[in-house]
């Protein structure tokens, strides 16, 4: 049974901060959802419990408060926390120490020191020595906290190791902010139920989604600022291609245009980093210690972005690389400082707690809902009322889709039916997993091809997405029109953000109308009239329009060509084959209107 606590009358009084020393007897310091989850657990006293809470909501506080209660009441004698990364297991040990639970994050084997209540380990560590942890569970009553439990399905060996290690545990608490995976590896200790459609989905015992957390003021609202622009690259076959981000393209062309945009040697990344830094400056007027994070695809890009930031701002960025032994220390140092920027490869996409992060640049080509949600989760942790988060994105249809769907709650699906001709929505993440598992010296059939080469890129401010709506007209980097959006105050109530965005767009439209036509070098239409669609979605729109024109031709007796000409005259724009998604949608509405009048 899924439960929510967003309607609690007490939620508005609760501090978003970690509640200091809060053992089981001081539960009044918990947030409303944390208390609700505690109540649900204590009423049921289950062996297995899955709590799904949006990144930034405070899963660690809930889990440790529950652990304190179970230890105090002698339900368990020790605690084992399993985390995805080395950094996170240390973070768990530090958080536990603040409420009087001592966990050893360096434990590897043998008896545990008398001063400790348990251990903090990684999924990889459990995978290496499952029997060690099984023996510990068999010797003493154990609570196992499985943080970001979806990682236990990362490989069959990790899942099997967790099952073997923790099958004898007295209690198992599974936590996740994103309970969905691209593959069909069952997640250990998670219940699945078959729906009316015959598909099995994960079942949470308690759910607290982003929408609920936003209503309670526990997380920040997110403003997404997307950038388009012209790209030119050379393919592996040696062909030169030019395209514009946001225009419908094939999957391969979209991927190559995206890689071109993120190339640090082009003009797109410096322009976007400069815009993000100006946004950070504005946010710091109201939130003086606000920080920014650039999420990079690889170490080479991360180093290049850090160099660009130094050139743009005059200050060095904190560089965090996943194979660097000092990474955890650098993240902690940045967390406690007032430095402006951190650049990191994917390791900070999940679980890393730096509450002052308020501005992000999504500079990676990973396009999965899991990674995107975890990445955005780094910026939403609220510290005081009115803080907003700003995330900069390339205008890529899938990313804009994820941004609009941020409030959706997803479950892990075990059965994924695929119809003939339908593209697998989980394909990109499955490909990512496959690439990660491939041996570096394993042939991939590309040895005889030329390397992909980004040739040039330019950035154009494209739109702002906020609370399901889109605002803004295209503008050049550094222009007054762009600054209108970058300059939105960093401390505002959600309804004030929406009102300001409406006003900024109205001002842009009025300014555009006063300009002579020959000065309109960018597409000067509001964002909601410039839908970003994929190549496949554009083909569907053309098919829909042609089908409606055919039906109207049968109804009116007019030839198809005449109807298409009349639609162009009424709505403007080029022939159907060259029309944009917005123009096609306008024509679909118009021909339906004509057909309705004839009835």
ZIVENCOR-V427147 format. One record per run of one state. SS is the DSSP state (a for helix, b for strand, c for the rest). FROM is the first residue (numbers start at 1). TO is the last residue. If there is no record, write none. Layout:
# ZIVENCOR-V427147
((SS | FROM | TO) (SS | FROM | TO))
This chain:
# ZIVENCOR-V427147
((c | 1 | 10) (a | 11 | 13) (c | 14 | 23) (a | 24 | 29) (c | 30 | 31) (a | 32 | 44) (c | 45 | 47) (b | 48 | 53) (c | 54 | 58) (a | 59 | 72) (c | 73 | 77) (b | 78 | 83) (c | 84 | 85) (a | 86 | 97) (c | 98 | 102) (b | 103 | 104) (c | 105 | 117) (b | 118 | 122) (a | 123 | 128) (c | 129 | 129) (a | 130 | 139) (c | 140 | 141) (b | 142 | 146) (c | 147 | 148) (a | 149 | 153) (c | 154 | 155) (a | 156 | 166) (c | 167 | 170) (b | 171 | 176) (c | 177 | 190) (b | 191 | 194) (c | 195 | 199) (b | 200 | 203) (c | 204 | 205) (b | 206 | 208) (c | 209 | 209) (a | 210 | 215) (c | 216 | 218) (b | 219 | 219) (c | 220 | 220) (b | 221 | 234) (c | 235 | 239) (b | 240 | 245) (c | 246 | 250) (a | 251 | 262) (c | 263 | 267) (a | 268 | 286) (c | 287 | 290) (b | 291 | 296) (c | 297 | 298) (a | 299 | 313) (c | 314 | 317) (b | 318 | 320) (c | 321 | 326) (a | 327 | 336) (c | 337 | 340) (b | 341 | 344) (c | 345 | 345) (a | 346 | 349) (c | 350 | 356) (b | 357 | 363) (c | 364 | 368) (a | 369 | 376) (c | 377 | 380) (b | 381 | 381) (c | 382 | 386) (b | 387 | 394) (c | 395 | 396) (a | 397 | 404) (c | 405 | 412) (b | 413 | 413) (c | 414 | 426) (a | 427 | 437) (c | 438 | 452) (b | 453 | 457) (c | 458 | 459) (b | 460 | 466) (c | 467 | 468) (b | 469 | 471) (c | 472 | 474) (b | 475 | 476) (c | 477 | 479) (a | 480 | 486) (c | 487 | 490) (b | 491 | 491) (c | 492 | 493) (a | 494 | 514) (c | 515 | 516) (a | 517 | 519) (c | 520 | 526) (a | 527 | 529) (c | 530 | 534) (a | 535 | 556) (c | 557 | 559) (a | 560 | 571) (c | 572 | 575) (a | 576 | 578) (c | 579 | 580) (a | 581 | 598) (c | 599 | 599))
